């Protein structure tokens, strides 16, 4: 039978797993299998049907001019149908197969030859039985696997497995190399941020020292109407240009990492910098900058981790800065994170 035939019907009267009745000889079995394949090609063509479907046994029997019991015995039992039945079935199956673009899979001559062999088998013709045995032997030889082909296929399978293993090793090496490069770059970027923040803090400390010295001078030494500079208290919303620059630089680096698909590295940079280097006011500015740059996921994660891990005083300072910066939702979020 051709491979272009219909797919086997699982279950029902045409199930290929359905066994033959006891006493069915080999030639009749071959004929029965051919009849099953042809019956699978029969489909309903009623206008009311939404799609073509295989016929039920009673429908097929009516279409082929026999009873359902006779059809069952033709397919599964010892009974051999007439030549007229075979011609009718082959014609009907061919018509339905052409409609659905399928191949019948067996010629009428081959079907009638199976019919002749089954009749000879039933009548006990020694010549026909001998010829059938020879045909079976030839079929077994044709279907027997070629040792050379089998050995070649085994060698090909070994090569395919070796190729897959080599590809997997190369991929693992590339992944490890990429991970090391990312870690190195993150450490360098974090070191740059630390240096920048340290420079800013040193400059701020010098400025505060200068301002403290000025306050200790006599008031008369000050020009009329002049006011002493006041150092920024923790939580003061008036950040210096240096403070703003440091926060923006950190956000820019995180945005670059996030934009290149390395969100985990971007968040690690933000989390460690705000926890170890930045003041609460600077941290609040980082959150505001992330919102402005539409990096909401990074902002949400930073708020959650900062509120959960940092001291309550720092969390409250960040919340105050966020509230005064016009971000009351983020202020409430960081406080909720601190409360667990």
C-alpha positions in Angstrom: 0.0 0.0 0.0 1.2 3.5 -0.7 2.3 5.8 2.1 0.1 8.5 0.7 -3.0 6.7 1.9 -5.2 7.7 4.8 -4.0 7.8 8.4 -5.1 4.7 10.4 -8.4 5.0 12.3 -7.8 4.4 16.0 -10.8 2.6 17.5 -14.0 1.5 15.7 -14.5 -1.0 13.0 -11.4 -0.1 11.0 -8.9 -0.1 13.8 -5.7 -1.6 12.4 -5.0 -3.2 15.8 -8.2 -5.2 15.6 -7.3 -8.9 15.4 -8.5 -11.3 12.9 -10.8 -14.2 13.9 -9.2 -17.6 14.6 -8.6 -19.7 11.5 -8.0 -16.8 9.1 -5.1 -17.9 6.8 -2.2 -15.6 5.7 -3.6 -14.9 2.2 -7.0 -14.0 3.5 -5.3 -11.8 6.1 -3.5 -9.9 3.3 -6.8 -9.5 1.5 -8.6 -8.4 4.7 -5.9 -5.7 5.3 -6.2 -4.4 1.8 -10.0 -4.2 2.2 -9.6 -2.3 5.5 -7.3 0.2 3.7 -9.8 0.8 1.0 -12.7 1.2 3.4 -10.8 3.9 5.2 -10.9 6.0 2.0 -14.7 6.0 2.1 -16.1 9.3 3.4 -19.5 10.9 3.8 -20.4 13.5 1.1 -23.8 14.7 2.5 -24.4 18.4 2.0 -25.3 18.9 5.6 -21.9 17.7 6.8 -19.6 20.5 7.9 -16.6 18.3 6.9 -16.0 14.9 5.3 -15.9 12.1 7.8 -15.2 8.4 7.6 -18.2 6.2 7.1 -19.7 4.1 9.8 -19.8 0.4 9.2 -23.5 0.3 8.4 -23.1 3.3 6.0 -20.2 1.6 4.2 -22.1 -1.7 3.9 -25.2 0.0 2.5 -23.0 1.9 -0.1 -21.2 -1.3 -1.1 -24.4 -3.4 -1.4 -24.0 -5.8 1.5 -25.0 -6.0 5.2 -22.8 -4.8 8.0 -22.3 -8.4 9.2 -21.1 -9.5 5.7 -18.7 -6.5 5.6 -17.3 -7.4 9.0 -16.7 -11.0 7.9 -15.0 -9.8 4.7 -12.6 -7.6 6.8 -12.0 -9.8 9.9 -13.1 -13.4 9.3 -12.6 -16.2 6.8 -15.3 -15.2 4.4 -13.9 -14.1 0.9 -16.0 -11.5 -1.0 -17.0 -11.8 -4.6 -15.1 -10.2 -7.4 -18.0 -7.8 -8.0 -17.8 -6.6 -4.4 -14.0 -6.0 -4.9 -14.6 -4.0 -8.1 -17.3 -1.9 -6.4 -15.2 -1.2 -3.3 -12.2 -0.2 -5.4 -14.3 2.1 -7.6 -15.9 3.8 -4.6 -12.6 4.2 -2.7 -11.0 5.6 -5.8 -13.7 8.2 -6.2 -13.4 9.4 -2.6 -9.7 9.3 -2.6 -9.5 11.5 -5.7 -11.9 14.0 -4.1 -9.6 14.4 -1.1 -6.4 14.3 -3.1 -5.3 10.9 -1.9 -3.9 7.8 -3.6 -5.9 4.6 -3.6 -2.7 2.7 -2.8 -3.5 -0.5 -4.7 -4.5 -1.3 -8.2 -7.6 -3.3 -9.1 -5.3 -6.0 -10.7 -3.3 -6.3 -7.4 -6.5 -6.5 -5.4 -7.9 -9.2 -7.6 -4.6 -11.1 -7.4 -4.9 -11.1 -3.6 -8.5 -12.4 -4.1 -7.2 -15.2 -6.3 -4.5 -16.2 -3.8 -7.0 -16.3 -0.9 -9.4 -18.5 -2.9 -6.5 -20.9 -3.8 -5.5 -20.9 -0.2 -9.0 -21.9 0.9 -9.2 -24.6 -1.8 -5.9 -26.1 -0.9 -4.2 -25.7 -4.3 -0.7 -27.0 -3.8 0.7 -25.0 -6.7 -0.8 -21.8 -5.4 0.4 -22.5 -1.9 3.9 -23.1 -3.1 3.9 -19.9 -5.1 2.5 -18.0 -2.1 5.4 -19.4 0.0 7.9 -18.2 -2.5 6.3 -14.8 -2.6 6.4 -14.6 1.2 10.1 -15.6 1.2 10.9 -12.9 -1.4 9.0 -10.3 0.6 10.9 -11.2 3.7 14.2 -10.9 1.9 13.2 -7.5 0.5 12.2 -6.2 3.9 15.2 -7.6 5.7 17.6 -4.9 6.7 20.8 -4.6 4.7 23.8 -5.2 7.0 25.9 -2.6 5.2 23.1 0.0 5.4 22.6 -0.8 9.0 26.3 -0.4 9.7 26.4 2.9 7.8 23.4 4.2 9.7 25.1 3.3 13.0 28.2 5.2 11.9 26.1 8.2 10.9 24.3 8.2 14.3 27.7 8.1 16.1 28.9 11.1 14.1 25.7 13.0 14.8 26.1 12.4 18.6 29.7 13.5 18.4 28.7 16.6 16.5 26.0 17.4 19.1 28.5 17.0 22.0 31.0 19.3 20.3 28.4 21.9 19.7 27.2 21.7 23.3 30.8 22.1 24.6 31.4 25.1 22.3 28.1 26.7 23.5 29.0 26.1 27.2 32.4 27.7 26.7 30.8 30.7 25.0 28.3 31.1 27.8 31.0 30.9 30.5 33.1 33.4 28.6 30.2 35.8 28.2 29.4 35.5 31.9 32.9 36.4 32.9 33.0 39.4 30.6 29.7 40.7 32.0 31.0 40.3 35.6 34.3 42.0 34.7 32.4 44.9 33.1 30.1 45.3 36.0 33.0 45.3 38.5 34.7 48.0 36.4 31.6 50.1 36.2 30.9 49.8 39.9 34.5 50.8 40.7 34.1 53.9 38.5 30.9 54.8 40.3 32.6 54.3 43.7 35.5 56.6 42.6 33.1 59.3 41.4 31.0 59.2 44.5 34.1 59.2 46.7 35.4 62.3 44.9 32.0 64.0 45.3 31.9 63.2 49.0 35.5 64.5 49.5 34.6 67.7 47.8 31.4 68.0 49.8 33.4 67.4 53.1 35.8 70.2 52.1 33.0 72.5 51.4 31.3 71.8 54.7 34.6 72.4 56.5 35.0 75.7 54.8 31.5 76.7 55.7 32.0 75.7 59.3 35.1 77.9 59.5 33.2 80.9 58.1 30.5 80.5 60.8 33.2 80.7 63.5 34.4 84.2 62.4 33.0 87.2 64.1 29.7 88.4 62.7 31.2 91.9 62.2 33.7 90.4 59.7 30.8 89.5 57.4 29.7 92.0 54.9 26.5 93.8 55.7 23.5 91.7 54.8 25.5 88.6 54.0 24.3 85.2 55.1 26.5 82.3 56.1 26.1 79.2 53.8 24.3 76.4 55.6 25.4 72.8 55.0 22.7 70.4 53.6 21.0 68.4 56.4 20.2 64.7 55.8 16.9 64.7 53.9 17.4 68.2 52.5 15.8 68.3 49.1 18.2 70.8 47.6 20.9 68.5 46.1 24.1 70.0 44.7 24.9 69.8 41.1 27.5 67.1 42.0 24.9 65.0 43.7 22.5 65.2 40.8 25.4 64.4 38.4 26.3 61.2 40.4 22.7 60.0 40.5 22.2 60.7 36.8 25.5 58.9 35.9 24.4 55.8 37.9 21.0 55.8 36.2 22.6 56.2 32.7 24.8 53.2 33.3 21.9 51.1 34.6 19.8 52.2 31.6 22.6 51.1 29.2 22.8 47.6 30.8 19.0 47.3 30.9 18.8 48.3 27.2 21.3 45.7 26.2 19.2 42.9 27.8 21.2 42.7 31.0 18.5 43.7 33.5 20.0 41.6 36.3 23.3 43.4 36.1 21.6 46.8 35.9 19.7 46.1 39.1 22.8 44.7 40.9 24.6 48.0 40.0 21.7 50.1 41.4 21.2 48.0 44.5 24.8 48.0 45.6 25.4 51.6 44.7 22.4 52.9 46.6 23.1 50.7 49.6 26.9 51.3 49.9 27.6 54.7 48.3 24.6 57.0 47.9 22.7 59.0 50.6 19.0 58.7 50.9 18.5 61.9 49.0 20.6 60.7 46.2 18.8 57.3 46.2 15.4 59.1 45.9 16.8 61.1 43.0 17.8 57.8 41.4 14.3 56.5 41.7 12.9 59.7 40.2 15.3 59.5 37.3 14.4 55.9 36.6 10.7 56.9 36.4 11.6 59.7 34.0 13.5 57.3 31.8 10.6 54.8 31.9 12.6 52.1 33.6 9.7 51.3 35.9 10.6 47.7 36.6 14.1 48.7 37.8 12.5 51.5 40.0 10.0 49.1 41.5 12.6 46.5 42.3 15.0 49.1 43.8 12.2 50.5 46.0 11.3 47.0 47.3 14.8 45.9 48.1 15.9 49.2 49.6 12.9 49.4 51.9 13.3 45.8 52.9 17.1 45.8 53.6 18.1 49.3 54.7 17.9 51.0 58.1 14.5 52.4 59.0 15.9 55.9 59.3 17.3 55.8 55.8 14.0 54.4 54.4 12.0 57.2 56.0 14.5 59.8 54.6 14.0 58.3 51.1 10.3 58.3 51.5 10.3 62.0 52.6 12.5 62.9 49.6 10.2 61.0 47.2 7.1 62.6 48.6 8.6 66.1 48.3 9.7 65.3 44.8 6.1 64.6 43.8 6.2 60.8 43.9 3.9 59.9 46.8 3.2 56.5 45.4 6.8 55.5 45.5 7.1 57.0 49.0 4.3 54.8 50.2 5.8 51.8 48.4 9.2 52.1 50.1 7.5 52.4 53.5 5.4 49.3 52.8 8.5 47.4 51.9 10.1 48.4 55.2 7.1 47.1 57.1 7.3 43.8 55.3 
